[in-house]
Amino acid sequence: MPPTPPPSGSVRPADVVNEEIRALVVRAGGWLYGASRQRYEVLVEEWMVAVAAERCEVVEAA
């Protein structure tokens, strides 16, 4: 089973997650099946959480 994203208190930066997504796609030759597809979906969800968290930080700072 693929690892789950970190709890909301320890969200990785979106750019870090994005780099992991890109590396996964490159390693898979652009075709995601089975475990690599599942990992991709987990990473995309984690990336969305990270983007939302970063947007909240920007709004709070303003």
Backbone bond lengths (Angstrom), bond angles and torsions (degrees), N, CA, C in turn:
res aa  C-N    CA-C-N  psi(-1)  N-CA   C-N-CA  omega(-1)  CA-C   N-CA-C  phi
1 M - - - 1.454 - - 1.526 108.10 -
2 P 1.350 118.06 135.52 1.459 119.96 -179.43 1.519 110.67 -68.54
3 P 1.329 116.57 150.77 1.458 119.06 178.66 1.515 110.65 -64.89
4 T 1.310 116.06 150.79 1.458 120.81 178.23 1.519 108.91 -88.27
5 P 1.325 117.00 157.30 1.464 119.26 177.91 1.522 110.37 -60.84
6 P 1.329 117.55 155.42 1.454 119.82 178.22 1.513 110.93 -63.01
7 P 1.331 117.53 155.69 1.462 119.96 177.51 1.522 110.19 -57.58
8 S 1.327 116.20 158.12 1.462 120.86 -174.27 1.526 113.11 -58.29
9 G 1.310 119.13 -23.86 1.454 121.48 179.16 1.515 113.08 -73.71
10 S 1.328 118.45 -16.31 1.463 120.46 -178.17 1.525 110.36 -130.08
11 V 1.314 116.08 54.32 1.453 122.11 -178.06 1.530 109.58 -73.19
12 R 1.338 115.59 129.91 1.463 119.49 175.23 1.526 108.53 -73.92
13 P 1.330 117.50 152.28 1.471 119.78 177.97 1.527 111.41 -60.74
14 A 1.314 116.01 145.95 1.465 121.34 -177.88 1.520 111.75 -58.92
15 D 1.332 117.79 -37.46 1.463 118.90 -178.39 1.522 111.92 -67.88
16 V 1.328 117.66 -31.09 1.465 121.35 176.95 1.526 110.02 -68.17
17 V 1.335 115.98 -44.88 1.463 120.48 179.15 1.526 109.69 -65.52
18 N 1.317 117.01 -40.03 1.460 121.12 178.93 1.528 111.06 -60.37
19 E 1.318 117.29 -41.67 1.462 120.42 178.09 1.530 111.02 -63.53
20 E 1.319 116.85 -37.24 1.462 119.85 177.73 1.528 110.80 -66.78
21 I 1.327 116.74 -38.61 1.466 121.13 176.67 1.526 109.84 -62.20
22 R 1.324 116.46 -47.64 1.465 120.40 -179.82 1.525 111.67 -60.53
23 A 1.326 116.62 -43.38 1.468 120.57 179.67 1.529 110.83 -63.37
24 L 1.320 117.07 -39.82 1.461 121.03 178.55 1.528 110.80 -61.82
25 V 1.321 116.92 -44.68 1.461 121.05 -179.13 1.525 110.48 -65.46
26 V 1.324 116.64 -40.71 1.467 119.98 178.67 1.524 110.27 -63.95
27 R 1.339 116.88 -46.62 1.470 120.30 179.28 1.521 111.55 -59.62
28 A 1.332 116.40 -34.17 1.464 120.88 -178.24 1.530 111.84 -84.93
29 G 1.309 117.49 1.01 1.459 120.43 -179.39 1.518 112.85 67.61
30 G 1.331 116.18 23.12 1.454 120.64 178.15 1.524 114.77 87.22
31 W 1.329 116.69 -5.04 1.468 121.30 -179.02 1.521 109.56 -115.15
32 L 1.322 116.48 116.96 1.459 121.15 -176.43 1.524 110.72 -108.01
33 Y 1.323 114.77 115.84 1.467 121.73 178.56 1.517 108.98 -131.96
34 G 1.317 115.94 155.54 1.453 121.52 172.65 1.514 113.55 54.98
35 A 1.340 115.86 -125.93 1.461 121.82 -175.13 1.522 112.03 -63.39
36 S 1.340 117.67 -36.38 1.460 118.96 -179.94 1.530 110.58 -68.12
37 R 1.319 117.02 -34.59 1.469 120.73 177.15 1.526 110.32 -67.94
38 Q 1.321 116.19 -41.92 1.466 120.03 178.40 1.523 110.68 -62.90
39 R 1.330 116.71 -43.37 1.462 121.08 178.62 1.525 110.15 -62.57
40 Y 1.318 116.86 -41.82 1.461 122.12 178.07 1.531 110.29 -57.97
41 E 1.316 116.80 -46.59 1.460 120.63 -178.77 1.521 111.79 -63.15
42 V 1.341 116.77 -39.45 1.466 121.08 176.88 1.528 110.00 -63.53
43 L 1.330 115.62 -44.08 1.464 119.84 -179.56 1.526 112.11 -65.36
44 V 1.323 117.41 -39.05 1.470 120.10 178.43 1.522 110.21 -63.41
45 E 1.316 117.02 -41.45 1.468 120.04 176.90 1.524 110.40 -62.72
46 E 1.336 116.51 -43.82 1.461 120.27 178.39 1.530 110.41 -62.31
47 W 1.333 116.44 -40.73 1.460 120.92 179.48 1.531 110.68 -61.88
48 M 1.338 117.15 -42.79 1.462 121.02 179.55 1.531 111.02 -62.04
49 V 1.333 116.84 -40.84 1.462 120.88 177.60 1.528 109.88 -63.97
50 A 1.324 116.69 -42.57 1.465 120.92 -179.83 1.521 111.37 -63.85
51 V 1.334 117.01 -43.13 1.467 120.75 178.81 1.531 109.80 -61.84
52 A 1.320 116.74 -45.05 1.462 120.50 179.59 1.526 110.77 -62.00
53 A 1.335 117.03 -41.97 1.461 121.01 179.62 1.521 110.38 -64.24
54 E 1.328 117.11 -41.39 1.462 120.44 179.78 1.526 111.00 -66.91
55 R 1.306 117.18 -36.63 1.475 120.06 177.21 1.521 110.75 -64.86
56 C 1.329 116.51 -39.67 1.467 120.09 178.16 1.512 110.68 -63.55
57 E 1.337 117.57 -39.35 1.455 121.53 179.17 1.523 110.32 -64.40
58 V 1.328 117.82 -39.22 1.462 121.74 -179.36 1.521 109.05 -67.76
59 V 1.321 118.01 -42.66 1.466 121.67 -179.65 1.513 109.30 -64.93
60 E 1.335 118.14 -43.46 1.461 121.01 -179.25 1.526 111.02 -65.08
61 A 1.325 117.43 -34.55 1.455 120.68 -179.07 1.516 111.48 -72.49
62 A 1.321 117.36 -26.07 1.463 121.00 -177.84 1.479 110.35 -76.94
